[in-house]
Amino acid sequence: MSEPESCLQEKVRGGTKMNPGDLFGHIGSIVGSLMFIWAMFKQFFPYQVVNQIEKHSQRLVTYVYPYIQITFHEFTGERLMRSEAYSAIENYLSSKASTQAKRLKGDIGKNNQSLVLSMDDHEEVSDEFNGVKLWWASGKHISKAQSTVSFHHPMSDERRYYKLTFHKRNRDVILGTYLNYVMKEGKAIKVKNRQRKLYTNSGSYWSHVVFEHPATFQTLAMDPEEKEMIIDDLITFSKSGGFYARIGRAWKRGYLLYGPPGTGKSTMIAAMANLLGYDLYDLELTAVKDNTELRKLLIETSSKSIIVIEDIDCSLDLTGQRRKKKEKEEKEQEQEKNHTGQNQQGMQEKDVKSSQVTLSGLLNFIDGLWSACAGERLIVFTTNYVEKLDPALVRKGRMDLHIELSYCGFEAFKLLAKNYLNIDAHHLFGTISELLKEIKITPAEVAEHLMPKSASGDAEIYLKSLIQALELTKMQEKVEHGPHWTEN
């Protein structure tokens, strides 16, 4: 046996290891050679043969590689709307990213006070579910066209995604229980951390600002029992997704708020949004061109939201007698044409044509097929004159709960006194209680008299101002109704 061979055997018997640098050098050389051979092969052999080799090699890798990967893209659909699955995963991974990832992205969360963290691009974190180990990675695709895009739109061709990797033996657990758990937790975190928004429409498009109205049911001046009933109804609705699905109804509920101006209808809506944590969509019907635009606006609204149409009786002519009323008006206009003039008639025609939204279109908006496109929503109408509304618009099943916000009673006054003057009792309360039984006054008017004018103002001064206003109103009503006027 030659000396090199004997030396080699001695090295093998002794367990001598190859130098790591030499090992990587050999591997790199082999890989480079294989890539060179493959490139030459692709150049000189027909593409049909190359495709078949690539196809079978991928199958071989799939057979040998024991892991499965699922990709969740940020944008999906024809309109490239942001994927709800992607958003839920992003929220779910935020806590794991803060403890595992080395590179993070930060954003302002709820009320502009908290900081929300998420994984930066090309980061990876691990997760464990019922003893199953898995991995999440964030990535980003950049199309070749982006290199030629102007500097004003550097992000226009970026496509972010999350990739989930797990062992194929855990397929049933991941595709069944785990992904449902991730979606549920992610959506719950989104609701908790999101900045709630107030939307308004310009034609068929929504624009928004951050919703920061401070109204709550605790500060809302109304009958305590009715207030408690409304709170219970709202909370029950928000927890009844399974019930609505079981009975085959869309997860939505209609509220009709009616009463004189100044009785707190808008404040009630803000308190409802704050109680449930919902976004608000303030729909201006007069800015909507037709039923098609109205339906488009509905589709763009999100779950966990309140859609509001204030002063529904003034928004458009939506009564069931619209045609009869229009014919009567046209007849009267024809008779008075010589007196009113052509100019006034032209203005009226312009007003009629400004919006083509019909009663039928609005009813479909409330409870038609398209109204079920996103779950967990409230639809709220407000009006000062409920008797002017078409019965079809406010019947049960469309406006499920009718809430009358009336004039200020003594219980509502005490809450206002607590809010504005920080007092629970006063010797003038008895006088005010008797006057409120006789005089109709709105909570807004009461609040105006209780509003402190200085930091050191005495509560008695404001209470006497309210008493004076109530007594003056009482005297005026006596004068208007004459000697036969009687107290309520």
C-alpha positions as CSV (number, residue, x, y, z in Angstrom):
1,M,0.0,0.0,0.0
2,S,1.3,3.4,-0.9
3,E,2.1,6.1,1.7
4,P,-0.6,8.5,0.7
5,E,-3.2,5.7,0.9
6,S,-2.0,4.7,4.4
7,C,-2.0,8.3,5.6
8,L,-5.5,8.7,4.3
9,Q,-6.7,5.6,6.2
10,E,-5.0,6.8,9.4
11,K,-6.9,10.2,9.1
12,V,-10.2,8.4,8.6
13,R,-9.5,6.0,11.5
14,G,-8.5,8.9,13.7
15,G,-11.6,10.9,12.8
16,T,-9.7,13.8,11.3
17,K,-12.2,16.5,10.1
18,M,-11.8,18.6,7.0
19,N,-11.1,22.3,7.5
20,P,-14.4,24.2,7.4
21,G,-13.0,26.6,4.8
22,D,-12.0,23.8,2.6
23,L,-15.5,22.2,3.0
24,F,-17.4,25.3,2.0
25,G,-14.9,25.8,-0.9
26,H,-15.7,22.3,-2.2
27,I,-19.5,22.8,-1.8
28,G,-19.3,26.2,-3.6
29,S,-17.3,24.6,-6.4
30,I,-19.8,21.8,-6.8
31,V,-22.8,24.2,-6.8
32,G,-21.1,26.5,-9.3
33,S,-20.3,23.6,-11.6
34,L,-23.9,22.4,-11.4
35,M,-25.2,25.9,-12.2
36,F,-22.8,26.1,-15.2
37,I,-23.9,22.7,-16.5
38,W,-27.6,23.6,-16.1
39,A,-27.1,26.9,-17.9
40,M,-25.4,25.2,-20.8
41,F,-28.0,22.5,-20.9
42,K,-30.9,25.1,-21.1
43,Q,-29.0,26.8,-24.0
44,F,-28.5,23.8,-26.2
45,F,-31.5,21.6,-25.5
46,P,-35.1,22.3,-26.5
47,Y,-37.2,24.2,-24.0
48,Q,-39.8,21.3,-23.9
49,V,-37.1,19.0,-22.5
50,V,-36.0,21.8,-20.0
51,N,-39.6,22.3,-18.8
52,Q,-40.1,18.6,-18.2
53,I,-36.8,18.4,-16.2
54,E,-37.8,21.4,-14.1
55,K,-41.3,20.0,-13.6
56,H,-40.0,16.7,-12.3
57,S,-37.3,18.2,-10.2
58,Q,-39.9,20.4,-8.5
59,R,-41.9,17.2,-7.8
60,L,-38.8,15.6,-6.4
61,V,-38.1,18.5,-4.1
62,T,-41.7,18.6,-3.0
63,Y,-41.5,14.9,-2.2
64,V,-38.3,15.2,-0.2
65,Y,-39.0,18.6,1.4
66,P,-41.3,17.9,4.4
67,Y,-42.7,21.5,4.9
68,I,-45.7,23.3,3.5
69,Q,-45.9,27.0,2.8
70,I,-48.9,29.3,2.6
71,T,-48.6,32.9,1.3
72,F,-51.0,35.7,2.4
73,H,-50.7,38.7,0.1
74,E,-51.5,42.2,1.3
75,F,-53.7,43.1,-1.6
76,T,-56.3,40.8,-3.3
77,G,-59.2,41.1,-5.7
78,E,-59.7,43.1,-8.8
79,R,-59.8,46.4,-7.0
80,L,-56.6,45.6,-5.0
81,M,-58.3,46.1,-1.7
82,R,-56.3,45.3,1.4
83,S,-56.8,41.7,2.5
84,E,-58.6,41.2,5.8
85,A,-56.6,38.1,6.3
86,Y,-53.3,40.0,5.9
87,S,-54.4,42.7,8.4
88,A,-55.5,40.0,10.9
89,I,-52.1,38.2,10.6
90,E,-50.3,41.5,11.0
91,N,-52.2,42.3,14.2
92,Y,-51.8,38.8,15.5
93,L,-48.0,38.8,15.0
94,S,-47.5,42.2,16.6
95,S,-46.8,40.8,20.1
96,K,-44.5,38.1,18.8
97,A,-42.6,40.6,16.6
98,S,-41.9,42.8,19.6
99,T,-40.2,40.0,21.4
100,Q,-38.5,38.0,18.5
101,A,-37.9,40.2,15.5
102,K,-34.8,42.3,15.2
103,R,-36.3,44.9,12.8
104,L,-39.7,46.3,13.6
105,K,-42.1,48.9,12.1
106,G,-43.9,51.3,14.4
107,D,-47.2,53.2,14.0
108,I,-49.5,55.3,16.2
109,G,-52.4,53.4,17.6
110,K,-55.6,54.2,19.3
111,N,-56.2,57.8,20.5
112,N,-52.8,58.8,19.1
113,Q,-51.2,57.7,22.4
114,S,-50.2,54.0,22.0
115,L,-47.5,52.6,19.7
116,V,-48.3,49.6,17.6
117,L,-45.3,47.4,16.4
118,S,-45.2,45.0,13.5
119,M,-42.6,42.9,11.7
120,D,-40.4,44.8,9.1
121,D,-39.9,43.3,5.7
122,H,-37.9,40.0,5.4
123,E,-38.2,39.2,9.1
124,E,-39.2,35.8,10.6
125,V,-40.8,34.8,14.0
126,S,-41.9,31.4,15.3
127,D,-45.1,30.4,16.9
128,E,-46.5,27.4,18.7
129,F,-50.0,26.1,18.8
130,N,-51.1,23.0,20.7
131,G,-47.6,21.7,20.6
132,V,-47.1,22.4,16.9
133,K,-44.1,24.5,15.8
134,L,-44.5,26.8,12.9
135,W,-42.9,29.9,11.4
136,W,-44.1,33.3,10.0
137,A,-42.0,35.3,7.6
138,S,-42.7,38.7,6.1
139,G,-41.7,39.5,2.5
140,K,-42.0,42.0,-0.3
141,H,-42.2,41.7,-4.0
142,I,-40.9,44.6,-6.1
143,S,-41.8,44.5,-9.8
144,K,-39.2,45.4,-12.4
145,A,-41.3,48.3,-13.5
146,Q,-40.6,50.1,-10.3
147,S,-37.0,50.9,-11.3
148,T,-38.4,53.2,-14.0
149,V,-41.1,54.7,-11.9
150,S,-40.7,58.4,-11.0
151,F,-39.6,59.3,-7.5
152,H,-43.0,60.7,-6.7
153,H,-44.5,57.2,-6.5
154,P,-41.7,54.9,-5.2
155,M,-44.0,52.4,-3.5
156,S,-46.5,51.9,-6.3
157,D,-45.3,48.4,-7.3
158,E,-44.6,46.9,-3.9
159,R,-46.5,43.8,-2.9
160,R,-46.0,42.7,0.7
161,Y,-47.0,39.3,2.0
162,Y,-46.7,36.9,5.0
163,K,-45.6,33.3,4.5
164,L,-46.5,30.6,6.9
165,T,-44.3,27.4,7.0
166,F,-45.2,24.2,8.9
167,H,-44.5,20.5,8.7
168,K,-46.9,18.6,6.4
169,R,-47.9,16.2,9.2
170,N,-49.6,19.1,10.9
171,R,-51.7,20.1,7.9
172,D,-55.1,19.4,9.5
173,V,-54.3,21.3,12.6
174,I,-52.9,24.4,10.8
175,L,-55.6,24.6,8.1
176,G,-58.4,23.9,10.5
177,T,-58.0,25.2,14.1
178,Y,-54.9,27.4,13.9
179,L,-55.7,29.7,11.0
180,N,-59.2,30.3,12.4
181,Y,-57.6,31.1,15.8
182,V,-55.2,33.6,14.1
183,M,-58.0,35.4,12.2
184,K,-60.2,35.7,15.3
185,E,-57.4,37.0,17.5
186,G,-56.1,39.3,14.9
187,K,-59.5,40.9,14.3
188,A,-59.9,41.4,18.1
189,I,-56.5,43.1,18.4
190,K,-57.4,45.4,15.5
191,V,-60.6,46.5,17.2
192,K,-58.7,47.1,20.4
193,N,-55.9,49.1,18.8
194,R,-57.5,50.9,15.9
195,Q,-58.1,54.6,15.6
196,R,-61.8,54.9,15.1
197,K,-62.8,57.1,12.3
198,L,-65.7,59.4,11.3
199,Y,-66.5,59.1,7.6
200,T,-68.5,61.4,5.3
201,N,-69.2,61.1,1.6
202,S,-68.4,63.3,-1.3
203,G,-70.5,61.8,-4.1
204,S,-69.7,58.0,-4.1
205,Y,-66.4,58.3,-2.1
206,W,-65.8,58.3,1.6
207,S,-63.3,60.6,3.3
208,H,-62.5,60.4,7.0
209,V,-61.1,62.1,10.1
210,V,-60.2,60.5,13.5
211,F,-63.3,60.2,15.7
212,E,-62.6,61.6,19.1
213,H,-66.1,62.7,20.4
214,P,-66.1,62.4,24.2
215,A,-69.8,61.6,24.7
216,T,-70.7,58.5,26.8
217,F,-74.0,57.1,28.1
218,Q,-72.8,58.1,31.6
219,T,-72.9,61.8,30.6
220,L,-76.0,61.5,28.4
221,A,-79.0,63.4,29.9
222,M,-82.0,61.2,29.6
223,D,-84.3,58.9,31.6
224,P,-82.0,56.4,33.5
225,E,-84.3,53.3,32.8
226,E,-84.5,54.1,29.1
227,K,-80.8,54.6,28.9
228,E,-80.1,51.2,30.6
229,M,-82.5,49.6,28.1
230,I,-80.6,51.1,25.2
231,I,-77.2,50.0,26.6
232,D,-78.4,46.4,27.1
233,D,-79.8,46.3,23.6
234,L,-76.5,47.5,22.0
235,I,-74.3,45.1,24.0
236,T,-76.6,42.2,23.2
237,F,-76.5,43.1,19.5
238,S,-72.7,43.2,19.5
239,K,-72.4,39.7,20.9
240,S,-75.1,38.1,18.8
241,G,-73.2,37.2,15.6
242,G,-73.9,33.5,16.0
243,F,-77.6,34.1,16.7
244,Y,-78.1,36.2,13.5
245,A,-76.3,33.5,11.5
246,R,-78.5,30.8,13.0
247,I,-81.8,32.5,12.2
248,G,-80.6,33.5,8.7
249,R,-80.5,37.3,9.1
250,A,-77.8,39.9,8.3
251,W,-76.0,41.0,11.4
252,K,-77.4,44.5,11.5
253,R,-79.9,46.6,13.5
254,G,-81.8,49.8,12.8
255,Y,-82.4,52.6,15.3
256,L,-84.7,55.5,14.8
257,L,-84.0,58.5,17.0
258,Y,-86.7,61.2,17.0
259,G,-87.6,64.2,19.0
260,P,-87.4,68.0,19.0
261,P,-84.1,69.8,18.1
262,G,-81.7,69.9,21.0
263,T,-82.7,66.7,22.7
264,G,-79.4,64.9,22.1
265,K,-79.8,62.8,19.0
266,S,-76.3,63.4,17.7
267,T,-74.9,63.0,21.2
268,M,-76.7,59.7,21.5
269,I,-75.0,58.4,18.3
270,A,-71.6,59.4,19.5
271,A,-72.2,57.6,22.8
272,M,-73.3,54.5,20.9
273,A,-70.1,54.5,18.9
274,N,-68.0,55.0,22.0
275,L,-69.8,52.2,23.8
276,L,-69.3,49.6,21.1
277,G,-66.0,50.9,19.6
278,Y,-67.5,51.3,16.1
279,D,-66.6,53.6,13.3
280,L,-69.1,56.2,12.1
281,Y,-70.3,56.8,8.5
282,D,-72.3,60.0,8.3
283,L,-74.2,59.6,5.0
284,E,-75.2,62.8,3.2
285,L,-78.0,61.7,0.9
286,T,-78.2,64.9,-1.1
287,A,-74.6,64.4,-2.2
288,V,-75.5,61.0,-3.7
289,K,-76.3,61.0,-7.4
290,D,-78.4,57.9,-7.7
291,N,-79.2,54.4,-6.3
292,T,-76.0,53.0,-7.9
293,E,-73.8,55.4,-6.0
294,L,-75.7,54.7,-2.9
295,R,-75.1,51.0,-3.2
296,K,-71.4,51.6,-3.9
297,L,-71.1,53.6,-0.7
298,L,-72.7,50.8,1.2
299,I,-70.2,48.3,-0.2
300,E,-67.3,50.4,0.9
301,T,-68.5,50.5,4.6
302,S,-66.7,48.2,7.0
303,S,-67.9,45.9,9.7
304,K,-68.3,47.2,13.3
305,S,-69.7,50.5,12.1
306,I,-72.7,52.8,12.5
307,I,-74.2,54.3,9.3
308,V,-76.0,57.5,10.1
309,I,-78.5,59.5,8.1
310,E,-79.4,62.6,10.1
311,D,-82.6,64.5,9.6
312,I,-83.9,61.9,7.2
313,D,-87.1,63.8,6.7
314,C,-85.1,66.8,5.3
315,S,-82.5,64.9,3.2
316,L,-84.7,64.0,0.2
317,D,-88.3,63.7,-0.7
318,L,-88.7,60.0,0.2
319,T,-92.4,59.7,1.2
320,G,-94.6,57.1,-0.4
321,Q,-96.7,59.9,-1.8
322,R,-93.8,61.4,-3.8
323,R,-95.5,61.0,-7.2
324,K,-98.8,62.4,-6.0
325,K,-97.0,65.3,-4.4
326,K,-95.0,66.0,-7.5
327,E,-98.0,66.0,-9.7
328,K,-99.8,68.4,-7.4
329,E,-96.8,70.7,-7.2
330,E,-96.5,70.8,-11.0
331,K,-100.2,71.7,-11.3
332,E,-99.8,74.5,-8.8
333,Q,-96.7,75.7,-10.5
334,E,-98.5,75.9,-13.8
335,Q,-101.4,77.8,-12.2
336,E,-99.0,80.3,-10.5
337,K,-96.6,80.5,-13.4
338,N,-97.5,84.1,-14.2
339,H,-96.9,85.1,-10.6
340,T,-93.8,83.1,-9.6
341,G,-91.9,83.5,-12.9
342,Q,-89.7,81.2,-15.0
343,N,-86.6,81.6,-12.8
344,Q,-88.2,80.1,-9.7
345,Q,-89.6,77.2,-11.7
346,G,-86.1,76.5,-13.1
347,M,-84.6,76.4,-9.6
348,Q,-87.2,73.9,-8.4
349,E,-86.5,71.6,-11.4
350,K,-82.8,71.8,-10.6
351,D,-83.4,70.8,-7.0
352,V,-85.5,67.8,-8.1
353,K,-82.8,66.6,-10.5
354,S,-80.0,67.1,-8.0
355,S,-80.4,63.6,-6.6
356,Q,-82.1,60.6,-8.2
357,V,-82.0,58.4,-5.0
358,T,-85.4,56.8,-4.6
359,L,-87.3,55.4,-1.6
360,S,-86.9,51.9,-3.1
361,G,-83.1,52.5,-3.4
362,L,-82.9,53.6,0.2
363,L,-84.9,50.6,1.4
364,N,-82.6,48.3,-0.4
365,F,-79.7,50.1,1.2
366,I,-81.2,49.3,4.6
367,D,-82.2,45.7,4.3
368,G,-81.7,44.5,0.7
369,L,-79.3,41.9,-0.5
370,W,-76.4,44.3,-0.6
371,S,-77.0,45.3,3.0
372,A,-75.5,42.0,4.1
373,C,-72.1,42.6,2.4
374,A,-70.4,43.3,5.8
375,G,-71.5,42.2,9.2
376,E,-72.1,43.9,12.6
377,R,-73.4,47.2,11.6
378,L,-76.0,49.7,13.0
379,I,-78.1,51.9,10.7
380,V,-79.4,55.0,12.5
381,F,-81.9,57.6,11.3
382,T,-82.7,60.8,13.1
383,T,-85.6,63.1,12.6
384,N,-87.4,66.0,14.3
385,Y,-90.7,65.0,12.7
386,V,-91.3,61.3,12.8
387,E,-94.8,61.7,11.4
388,K,-93.4,62.9,8.1
389,L,-91.6,59.7,7.4
390,D,-93.0,57.0,5.1
391,P,-94.2,54.0,7.2
392,A,-92.2,51.6,5.0
393,L,-89.0,53.4,6.0
394,V,-89.4,53.0,9.7
395,R,-91.3,49.8,10.1
396,K,-90.1,47.1,12.5
397,G,-87.4,45.0,10.7
398,R,-85.9,48.1,9.2
399,M,-85.8,50.4,12.1
400,D,-85.9,47.8,14.9
401,L,-85.8,50.2,17.8
402,H,-87.6,53.6,18.0
403,I,-86.2,55.9,20.6
404,E,-87.9,59.1,21.5
405,L,-85.6,61.8,22.9
406,S,-87.9,64.3,24.5
407,Y,-87.7,67.4,26.7
408,C,-85.6,67.6,29.8
409,G,-87.1,66.0,32.9
410,F,-85.8,66.3,36.5
411,E,-83.6,63.2,36.3
412,A,-81.9,64.4,33.2
413,F,-81.5,67.8,34.8
414,K,-79.7,66.3,37.8
415,L,-77.3,64.5,35.5
416,L,-76.6,67.8,33.7
417,A,-76.0,69.6,37.0
418,K,-73.5,66.9,38.0
419,N,-71.7,67.1,34.6
420,Y,-71.6,70.9,34.4
421,L,-71.6,72.1,38.1
422,N,-70.3,69.0,39.9
423,I,-73.2,69.0,42.4
424,D,-75.6,66.2,43.4
425,A,-78.0,68.3,45.4
426,H,-79.0,71.9,46.0
427,H,-81.8,73.8,47.8
428,L,-83.0,75.2,44.4
429,F,-83.5,71.7,42.9
430,G,-87.1,71.6,44.3
431,T,-88.0,74.8,42.5
432,I,-86.5,73.5,39.3
433,S,-88.3,70.2,39.6
434,E,-91.7,71.9,39.8
435,L,-90.9,74.2,36.9
436,L,-89.8,71.3,34.7
437,K,-93.1,69.6,35.2
438,E,-94.8,72.7,33.6
439,I,-92.4,73.9,31.0
440,K,-91.0,72.1,27.9
441,I,-87.3,72.8,27.6
442,T,-84.6,70.8,25.8
443,P,-81.5,69.4,27.5
444,A,-79.4,71.7,25.2
445,E,-81.2,74.8,26.5
446,V,-80.7,73.6,30.1
447,A,-77.0,72.9,29.5
448,E,-76.5,76.4,28.1
449,H,-77.7,78.0,31.4
450,L,-75.5,75.6,33.5
451,M,-72.4,76.1,31.5
452,P,-69.8,77.8,33.8
453,K,-68.7,81.2,32.6
454,S,-65.7,81.3,34.9
455,A,-63.5,78.9,36.8
456,S,-64.7,80.2,40.2
457,G,-68.4,80.5,39.4
458,D,-70.9,79.7,42.1
459,A,-73.4,76.9,41.2
460,E,-76.3,78.9,42.7
461,I,-75.8,81.7,40.1
462,Y,-76.3,79.2,37.2
463,L,-79.2,77.5,38.8
464,K,-81.0,80.9,39.4
465,S,-80.3,81.7,35.7
466,L,-82.1,78.5,34.7
467,I,-85.0,79.2,37.1
468,Q,-85.3,82.7,35.6
469,A,-85.4,81.3,32.0
470,L,-88.0,78.7,33.0
471,E,-90.2,81.3,34.7
472,L,-89.9,83.6,31.7
473,T,-90.9,80.8,29.3
474,K,-93.9,80.1,31.6
475,M,-95.1,83.7,31.4
476,Q,-94.7,83.8,27.7
477,E,-96.8,80.7,27.3
478,K,-99.5,82.3,29.5
479,V,-99.6,85.3,27.3
480,E,-99.7,83.3,24.0
481,H,-102.5,81.0,25.2
482,G,-104.5,83.7,26.9
483,P,-106.5,83.4,30.2
484,H,-107.6,79.8,29.4
485,W,-104.0,78.5,29.5
486,T,-103.5,75.7,32.1
487,E,-100.3,74.2,33.4
488,N,-99.3,70.8,32.0
